[in-house]
Amino acid sequence: MSTATETQRKAPAGERVADWADGRLGIYGLAKANMRKIFPDHWSFMLGEICLYSFIIIILTGVYLTLFFHPSMNEVVYHGSYEPMQGIRMSEAYASTLDISFDVRGGLLVRQIHHWAAVIFLAGMFVHMFRVFFTGAYRKPREINWLFGFLLFVLGMFTGFTGYSLPDDLLSGTGVRFTQGAILSMPIVGTYISMFLFGGEFPGTDIIARFYSIHILLLPGIMLGLVVGHLILVFFHKHTQFAGPGKTNKNVVGMPLLPVYMAKAGGFFFLVFGFISVIAAIATINPIWALGPYRPDQVSTGAQPDWYMGFAEGFVRVMPGWEINLWGHTLVLGVLIPLVLFGVVLAALALYPFIESWITGDKREHHILDRPRNAPTRTGLGVAWVTIYFVMLIGGGNDIWATHFHMSLNAISWFVRIAFFVGPVLAFVVTRRICLGLQRRDKEKVLHGRESGTIKRLPHGEFVEIHEPLSPEQLHTLTAHEQYKPYEIGPTVDENGVERKPSALQKLRARLSKSYYGEDNQIAKPTAEEYKEITSGHGHH
């Protein structure tokens, strides 16, 4: 017979805590709905994880560095551990960075990890965004998520810029001076923005403190919100996946979040952290002690920003020094035009999902990814954009190219100017032809099978290669893509003989749509009848 004590036996402490939390936060229901969420198993999805883990590492190391950094431009005399700088006047920001590097336990390693993680974060964002671009993962319903990713990339660039400007060394000071010159080139508002940022004439007394607030509070706060929003939308829209048997727009084939994916993700986080730590331990980045504190009357030799800002600097370096005078004011076109071009190039990338949707008229939801070869125009545009980026990167380091390869600085600048117009066009044309060639090869593989490398001699003396038939899975992958028809204006005369004049916008859309899906821009997929005829043995070896 049970006693009252046995009947009212308390649950374990952990269960009581879980029950208390669930009653107030609804954790159990949330976990039950999402912990078994399926994630596709493909290596390219790890690119986004590298970005996320690098961002986490940046935050963790940044918190540590803020404990020892003094964001002040007040001048002090250095009396720290680094002997070559003894007795030199410098800002408190530079002195505290030297202290972090030489006097704080583990400070230099943490500084290096922080900087390398920022570089890898932006490199990962660059590659991840183009994986999304080339596979069409930005299409409905993920246009907003594409904008989130784009904003993360752009904000990451400016966060990196404010970050490497904080030590107030000669290299970062030169970069800030370059930025101030670009700001001053803006008509009407340039001088006001400059005075507001610097608190007076360059270099002012407040720029480091203001960059510090922007770097540790404003930009990271916005980026953290974008990361959370990005992940929420990934959960809400579910993952995209590459075409394959059993994969449709209504399901996801892969591994559950718990326990498989979380275990792999956790291990991958420590791999990324370990890799960045090893690089930071063996490869020096931003050795501010070799450059000295910033002085307005000096410029460091071979001044270069991190790679992600070299694109913008390249525009300015290769632009001729044009100026015009209007109503007593000078417009510095040599700086203003590159700034406008830089914004236009970034805006085109940000708005591309909406532009493509308008051109193609495709308003459906897409959860199956394209193979880049099956969208030759889009792939060509992406390669053209990357070509522009790397051409301008060469322009941004024209002095380094000249000194290291013993070339003429002017010759490099002229090469970049010409390549800016010619390179993207060549890249687009060549990429499209490669994609169409790969489509033809896929069609041949579907109809005739895979080349086995085995040569057979026929009774009448002819030598042929034996082709092995593809598996059903391979056949599905090579023929799963859709083929669209270009948008057409339609008849310009109605049934009553009344002529309708198409608008210029309609004509432009039809022309652009034809460039995407016209006869010369996609190879027709093999039909079931063609496949049956070939595989039945008629005219096939």
N, C-alpha and C positions, 0 to 999 in steps of 0.2 A: 504494500500500500504506500503510495507516494505521500510525502509530507509537504507542508506549505513551503518549506525552504527549497525543496527540490523543484516545485512548480514555478517558483519565482526566481529561478536561477538566472543570474546576469549573463548577458552575452559577453564575449571577449572584448577587451578594450578597443582593439583595432576596428572591430565590427561596429561598436557603438560610435566611434569617431566618424566612420564612413557613413553610418545612418544619419548622424547629426548633420554632416555636410550635405548629404543628398537631400535632406528635408528642406534645406535653405538655398541650395545652389542647383539642385537638379542634376548633379554630377552623373549619377548612374544612368539616367536616360540619355544624357549627352554622350557618355562613353559607349553605351550599348549601340547607339546609332552610328558612331564614327570610328570606334576602335577596330572594327572589322572592314573598314573601307579598303577597297582594292586599289593597288598601285601597279601600273605596268612595269615589267622587268626589261628595261632597255638601257644600255650604257649612256645614251645621250641625255637621259633625265638626271644623271648625276651632275651635269653641269650646273643646274640650278641649285643643287645641294652644296656644291663648292662655293657658290656665291653666298648662300645663307650661312654656312659655317665660317667663311672668312669674315662676314659681317659680325657674327657673334664674337670672334676672336678680336676684331677691332675694338668692339665695345669693352671687352674684358681688359685688354691691355691699356685702352684709353683711360679707363677708370683708375688704374694703377698710376699712370703717368700724371694725371691731374693732381695727385697728392703731393708732387714734388715740383711742379712747374709753376713759375711766377710770371704771369702775363703782363709784364710792366716794361715800359720803355725808359724808365728812370736809369740814369747812368751810374754804374758802380765800377770799382777797381777790382779785378779778379785776383783772388788769393787762394785758389783751389789746388787740386792735385795735379792738374795738367801743366807741367813746368813751362812749355813754350809760350803760354798765355799769361804767365805771371806778370802783374803790374799793368796790364792793358785795360783801358777803359772800354766798357761794353754795357749793353742794356742788361737789366735783370733777367729778361727772357733768355738771352744768350747764355748768361752765367748759370742760370738754373738748368739749362739744357746740358751744359758741360758737367754740372754736378750730377745730373741723372746718368750721364754717360760714364763718369769716372769715380763717383763717390757713393752712389746709391747701389746697394747690393742687387745685382741682376738688372740694373737700370738700362744698361746699353743693350742687353739681349731683348728686353721688353720693348725698347724703342725700335729695334730692328724688326721684331715680330710685328709690331704695330704698322710700320711702314710697308713691309713686305706683304702683309695681309691686305692692306689697302690696294696695293698694285695688283695682287691676285684677284681681289674682289672685282675690280673694274675689268680685268682681263676676262674673268669668268662671266661677267655681265655681257661683255662684248660678244663672246662666243655663244653664250646661251641665247641672247637675243637673235643672233643670226641662225641658230638652230631652229628657233621658233619661226623666223621669217622664211627660211628655205623650205620648211615642211608645211607652211600654211596654218600653223597652230594659232595664229592671231585672229582667225575668222570667227564669225558669230558662233557662240556668244562671248568670245574672249577679247573683244576690242578694248574694253576698259582695262583688262589685265595687262594688255600690251602697253597701254599708256602708263600704267603703274610701273611696269618694268623700265620703260623709257625714262620716266622721271627719276627712277632710282639710279639709272646710269648717269644722267645729267647732274643730279644732285651729288652723286658720288664724285664726279669730276670736280665740282666746286668745293666739296668737303675736303678732298685731297689737296686742292690748291691752298685752302685756308690752313690746312694742317701743316704742310711743309713750309708755310710762310711763318709759322709761330716761332721757330728758334731764332729768328732775326739775324741769321748769318748772311754772308755776302751773297751766296747763291739765291736764297729766298728773297732777300731784299731787292736783288736785280729783277726777279720775277714780279714782285709787287710794283716796282717802278714801271715795268712793261705794262702791267694791268692799268696802272694809273694813266699812262699815256693813251691806252685804248679808250678808257673812260672819257678822257678829255676830248677825243676825236668826235664824240657824239654831239651833234648840233643842239644848241639851246640848253639841254639838261646836263651836259657833260661836266661843266664846271661845278654845278650845284651838287651833283652826286659825289664828285671828288672831294669837295670841301666837307660834305657830310661824313664821308667814310674816314677821312684822314684827320678831321678836326682842325683843318687849316691847310697851309701849304705843305706839300710833300717834304719830308715823310710824316710831319705832324707828331703828335704825342699820344694818340689814342688807338692807332691802327691795330697794334698787337692785341690790346685788350678787347677791341671789337671783333677781330678775327677769332679770338679765343671763345667769346660768347657764341658767335655764329658756328664755330667748329664743334663745340661740345654740347650745345643746347639746341639751337634752332635747326640746323640741317640734320643732325642725327635724330632729333625728335620727329621731324617730318618723314625721314627715311624709315624709322621704326614703324610709324603708322602705315606707310606704304607697304612695307614688308608684311605686316599683319593683314592688311587688306588684300594683298596679293595671295597670301596663303589661304585666307578665307574663301576667296573666289576660286582658287584651285580646288578646294574641298567642295564648294557648292556646284561648280560646273563639271566636276569629275575630270580625271586625267584624259588627255588625248592618247592615242595609241596608233602604231603603225598597222597597216592592213595585214590581215592574216586570217586563216580559218577560224571561224567562230567569233571574230571580232566585228562588231557592228557599231552604229551610232547610238545604240541603246544599251550597250553593256561595256564593261571594262574587264579585260582578261589579265590577270597578274597575281600578285601576292597580297595577303591582308596586311593592314597596318601593324596589328599585333598578332603574334609576336615576331613574325618574320622580318617585315620591313623595318620596324623599329630597331631590331638587333643589328641589321645591316647598316642602317643609317647611323646608329651610335658608333659602330666600328669605323665607319667612313669618316665621321667627325674627328675622331682621334688620329686617323691617318692624315687628314688635311692639316690638323693642328701640328702633328709631328713633322710633316713635310715642310710647313712654313717655319717651324722652329729650327730645323736643320739648315734651311737656306739662311735664316737670320744669323745662325751661329757661324757660318763659314763664308758668307758673302756680305761685305760691308755695303750699306746703302746710306746715302746722305751723311758723310763724315764731316760734320760741321766744324770740327777742330782743325781740319786741313784748310779751311777757307777763311776763317776769322770772322769777327763781327761785322755787321753791315755798316758801311759808311757811304753817304750819298755821292761822294766824289770818286768812288771806286766801282769797278765792275769786274766780276770774277771771270777768268778765262774759261771758254767752253761752257758758258752758262746754258743749261738745258733743263727744261721741266720734266716731270715724269711723262711717260709715253702717251698717256691719255690726253694731256694738254698740248703735246707736240703738234697735233692736228690743227688746232687754232693758231698756234705760233707760226706754223708753216704758211698759212694763208697770208700772214702779215709780212713774213720775211721775203717772200718771192713777189709780192705786189710792188710795182714801181711806185716811187715816192711822188705820186701826183698830188697837187694841191690846186684849189681854185678859190678865188676871192669873190664874195658876193656881199654887196652892201656893207663893205668895210669889215666883213668877217671871213676868216679863212676856214675852208673845209678841207681837212686832211684826208683825201680820198684813199691814200695809201694805207690807211688804217680803217677808215669807215667802211669801205667796200668789203674787205675781208671779214669784218664783223657781221655785215649783212649776209654775206655768202655763208658764213658759219651757221648763222641762225636759219637760213633757208634750207641748208642741207639737213640740219637736225629736225626742222619742222616737217620736211618731206618724209623723213623716216618715221616720225611720230604719227603722222596722219595717213600713212600708207594703207592700213586696213580699211579705212573709210573710202579712200580713193579707189582701191581695187573693187570694193563692194559696189560702188557706183558704176564703175566701168563694166563689170561683168553682170550686174543686176542679180547677183546671187545673194538671197536673203535667208537661206536655210541655215540650220545649225550644222556645224561640222565637228565631229569628234574623232574622225579617222584622218591621220596625217597623210600628206602627199609625199611621194618621193620627189626630190628636187628635179630629177630628169623629166618628170611628167608635167612640170610647169616651167618650160624653158624661158619664157619671157620674165617671169618673176625671179627665177634663179639668175638670169642675166643681169637684171636690175640690181640684185643683191651683190653680185660679184663686182659690178660697176661701182657701187657705193663703197665697197671695201677697197677697191682700187684707188678711188679718190682719197680715202682715209690714209692709205699707206704712201701714196704719192706726196700728200701734204706732210706726212711724218718725215719723209726725206727732206722736204723743204724746211721743216722745223729744226733739223739738225744739219743744215747745209755746211756750217763751219766745221763740224766734226767729220763729216764725209770728206771735206776738202783736205783737212790736216792728216787724217788717217790713211787716205788712199792717194794722197799727193795729186789732187785734182784742182782745177780752177773753181773758185767759189762762184764766179759769174756763170761758168758753164753749167754748174749744178743748178743754179737758180733758173737759168733758161730751160734746162731739161725739165724741171718741175713745172714751169709755166706751160710748156708745150704738152707735157704728159697730163696735166690737169684737164685739157680738152680732148686729147687723143686717146689717152689710156682707158678711160671709162667706156668709150665707144668700141675700142678694140676688145676690151674685156667682155662687153655685152655680146658682140657678134660671135666671138670665139666660144663663149659659154653656151649660147643658144645652139650653135652647131654641134657642140659636144653633147648637149642634152638630146638633140634630135637623133644623133648617131647612136646614143645609148638606147633610145626608144626603139630604133630599128633593130638593134641587137636583141633587145628583149622580145620583139615580135618574132625574130628568127628563132630564138630559143624556144618560144612557146610552140611554134609550128614544127620545128625540125628537131628539137631536143638539144641537149648539151653536147658539145664536142668532147669526145672521149679520149682523143689522141691515138686511137687504134685504127690502123690503116688496113683495108681489106681489098683484095684484088678480085674483081668480078670475072665471070667466065670468059667474057670477050676481051679481057686484058685491061680494062679501066680500073684505076685505083681510086677508092673513095674512103672517106673517113666515117667510121661508125658513130652515129649520134645516139646518145642515151636519152630516153624520154624523161621529162621532168616529173617530179612527184606532184600529187594533187595540191600539196601545200605551196610548192613553188609556182605552179600554174596560177593558183589563186592570187598570190602576191603580185605576180607580173601583170595580171589582168583586172585587178580590183579597182583601179583608178577610174574616175569618171572622165568622160570627154564632153566638153561643153560646146555649144554652138555660139558663135559671136552674136552680139546684139545687132539687130537690123532695124533700119528706120521704117521699112515697110513701103507700100505703094504711096506715091506722092499724089495720086489722083484717086478720089473715092468712086463709089459705084455710080454716082450721079454726074461724074465728069468734072467735079470741082477740084481744082488743084490745091494741094496742101503744101505749104512751104516749110520744110524742116528748119528748126532753129540751128544756130551755129553750135549750141551746146549738144544737140542731138547728133549733129554730124561729127563733132569731136569724139563723143562717146562711141559712136559706131566705128570710127577709125581706130580708136584705142582698143576697143573690144576685138576687132579683127586682128590687131597685133598680138593679142593674147591667145585667141582661139581660132584664128583663120587656118586655112588649109596648109599653109607653109609653117605653121607654128605648133602642130601636133601631128604625130603619126597615128593613123587609125589603128585601133586595137584589132587583133585577129578575131574574126567571128567564129562562132561554134561550127558553122558549116565549113569554113576553111580548115579548121582544126580536124574535123572528122574526115574531110577529103584527103588531107595530108597523111593522117595517121592510119587511114585505111589501106595505104600502100600504093595509091595511084601517083605515079611520078615521084616516089620518095625512096631513097636508098635505105 
